[in-house]
Amino acid sequence: MRVDFYQLSKDPAEWVVPLIARNTLGAGERLVVVSEYEDQLDRIGQALWTRLADSFLANGRAGGPHDARQPILLDTTVSREAPPANGARFLALADGGWRESAAERVFLLFPPERIDEARATWRLLGQREGVERKYWRQDGARWREGP
């Protein structure tokens, strides 16, 4: 499993998720976006339709009639035991909270106020075999890998 830690210092998750989603779909994968906050999921859903000037990213809320067809599924929960209805192997944790899952790749987006939790998750995952960790920070309008 690969876990990408995104420290949000300039842009909110609602602006970053569409970029991650576009790249995920471009790689031929599906995505589940998880947040415990319904209002954040609403903003992310809207941003997926409108944020990118060159495209829109179809998405839907989990529990709908066409979950299996959604390339991007928005949900308040994820579990290791129950795979996402859309078969996604990529997971974006938009609210900054770590959750165990069966995902092959996880994007953990965290704001400055959750940096201590992110550090604890980094250390926890560093003790697990088969976990690759990457850290990304904003440098102006770009994302750079770094310490």
HELIX and SHEET records of a PDB file:
HELIX    1   1 ALA A   13  GLY A   26  1                                  14    
HELIX    2   2 GLU A   38  THR A   50  1                                  13    
HELIX    3   3 ASP A   67  ARG A   69  5                                   3    
HELIX    4   4 PRO A  112  ARG A  114  5                                   3    
HELIX    5   5 ILE A  115  GLY A  126  1                                  12    
SHEET    1   A 8 GLY A  60  ARG A  61  0                                        
SHEET    2   A 8 ILE A  72  ASP A  75  1                                        
SHEET    3   A 8 LEU A  31  VAL A  34  1                                        
SHEET    4   A 8 PHE A  90  LEU A  93  1                                        
SHEET    5   A 8 ARG A 105  PHE A 110  1                                        
SHEET    6   A 8 ARG A   2  GLN A   7  1                                        
SHEET    7   A 8 GLU A 132  ASP A 139  1                                        
SHEET    8   A 8 ARG A 142  GLU A 145 -1                                        
END                                                                             
